[in-house]
Amino acid sequence: QVQLVESGGGLVQPGGSLRLSCTASEEYIFRFYEMGWHRQTSGKQRELVAEITSGGSTNYVESAKSRFTISRDNLKKMMYLQMNDLKPEDTAIYFCQAVFEFPTNVSEFWGQGTQVTVSS
């Protein structure tokens, strides 16, 4: 059973920074899967924040483009989300996701989430 584990969340003041990390129990996740960070607040749908392909191509939600950076180190089996200039509206539980689209089905794994709170 593949496990994704996030870390790095916490309480930070507006304008501050945090770096989230995600690791997976299986090496093939980092070799083949696209990975991403999603976030969810109470009463709202989970939304994609940033994603990165196995080759390193990235995509961001508009609100994160100039402030967040997603990266991955396949050898270390780690994915990161560097978040700068954090705003109160970034407060959410952040989830790590790994996904691979086979011809007939999708393989998808999620972490348990890490809380990010931006508040003064």
C-alpha positions in Angstrom: 0.0 0.0 0.0 1.5 3.3 -1.1 1.7 5.9 1.6 2.2 9.6 1.0 3.2 11.7 4.0 3.1 15.4 4.2 5.0 17.6 6.6 5.9 21.3 7.1 2.6 22.8 7.9 2.1 25.2 10.8 1.1 28.7 11.9 2.7 31.6 10.1 2.0 35.3 10.0 0.8 37.0 6.8 3.8 37.6 4.5 5.7 34.7 6.0 6.9 31.5 4.3 6.5 27.8 4.8 7.9 24.8 2.9 5.7 21.7 2.7 7.3 18.3 2.0 5.8 15.1 0.7 7.4 11.7 0.6 6.1 8.4 -0.7 6.9 4.9 0.4 7.4 3.6 -3.1 10.2 4.7 -5.5 8.0 4.2 -8.7 5.7 7.0 -7.6 8.5 9.5 -8.1 9.7 7.8 -11.3 6.4 7.7 -13.1 3.6 9.6 -11.4 2.5 13.2 -11.7 2.3 14.8 -8.3 0.6 17.8 -6.9 -0.5 19.8 -3.9 -4.2 20.4 -3.3 -5.8 22.3 -0.4 -9.2 22.3 1.2 -11.0 24.5 3.7 -14.1 23.6 5.7 -17.2 23.5 3.5 -15.3 23.9 0.3 -14.1 21.6 -2.4 -10.5 20.5 -2.6 -8.7 22.6 -5.1 -5.5 22.1 -7.0 -2.7 24.5 -5.9 0.2 23.2 -8.0 1.2 20.2 -10.0 4.4 18.8 -11.4 5.0 16.0 -13.9 7.6 13.3 -13.6 9.7 15.3 -16.0 9.5 18.5 -14.0 6.9 20.5 -15.9 4.8 22.6 -13.5 1.3 24.2 -13.4 -0.1 26.5 -10.8 -3.5 27.9 -9.8 -3.5 31.6 -10.6 -3.4 32.8 -7.0 -0.2 30.8 -6.4 1.8 31.6 -9.5 4.0 34.3 -8.2 4.2 33.1 -4.6 4.5 29.3 -4.6 7.1 27.0 -6.1 6.6 23.3 -6.6 9.5 21.0 -7.0 10.4 17.3 -6.7 13.6 15.4 -6.1 13.0 11.9 -7.5 16.2 10.5 -6.1 15.3 11.5 -2.6 11.6 10.6 -3.1 10.5 14.0 -2.1 8.2 16.7 -3.4 8.1 20.2 -2.0 5.9 23.3 -2.1 7.7 26.5 -1.2 5.1 29.1 -0.2 6.1 32.7 0.1 4.2 35.9 1.0 1.4 33.8 2.6 -2.0 35.3 3.0 -4.9 34.5 5.3 -6.8 33.0 2.4 -4.0 30.4 2.0 -5.2 28.9 5.3 -6.2 25.3 4.5 -5.3 21.7 4.9 -2.8 20.9 2.2 -2.7 17.5 0.6 -0.1 15.7 -1.4 -1.4 13.7 -4.5 0.2 11.3 -6.9 -1.6 10.2 -10.0 -0.9 8.1 -13.1 -3.3 7.7 -16.0 -3.2 4.2 -17.5 -5.1 3.5 -20.7 -8.1 2.2 -18.9 -7.9 3.5 -15.3 -6.3 6.0 -13.1 -4.0 5.2 -10.2 -4.2 7.9 -7.5 -2.9 8.3 -4.0 -3.4 11.0 -1.3 -1.7 11.9 1.9 -3.4 12.7 5.1 -2.9 16.4 4.8 -1.0 19.0 6.8 -2.6 22.2 8.3 -1.4 25.6 7.2 -2.7 28.5 9.1 -1.9 32.1 8.1 -2.8 34.5 10.9 -1.5 37.4 12.9 
